[in-house]
Amino acid sequence: MPTGLPTDVSWLLTRLVERVPHARGACLLSVDGLLRAAHGLQADTAEHLAAVASGLHALAGAAGRRLPDCGAARQVAVELENALLFVSATGQGACLAVLAGRETDAALLGHEMTLLIRSVRPVLAAPPRRCAERWDA
């Protein structure tokens, strides 16, 4: 699992998934799609979910910036045929994505995500990655 977090947050994801009936898994990601932590998902599924969630968050953010008086994207909810996918901004440069069964109470899921984010926002923030210095020959 990815490392480099200031503290281990996998227990927070575990607790979230356990508290919401029918939740399947959760991941914490940087806004550029880098998986930082996950619970309840196979490694390849978690990586793919991080990429998808990053793209959804970016699209919602662009809509918020371009549409009059809309503001920043806070949460994206996607209703799939057999699942729900929620993506929420957690702090600067990071998002939380949760995949849940269709029978999940969407209001409860959104509420639990908000509580988690509010309680530990500084830990969940992802500082911007620096580009590697370029070596000239």
PyMOL commands that set and color helices and strands:
alter all, ss='L'
color gray80, all
select helices_A, chain A and resi 10-19+43-66+106-124
alter helices_A, ss='H'
color red, helices_A
select strands_A, chain A and resi 23-30+35-39+75-79+83-91+94-101
alter strands_A, ss='S'
color yellow, strands_A
deselect
rebuild
show_as cartoon
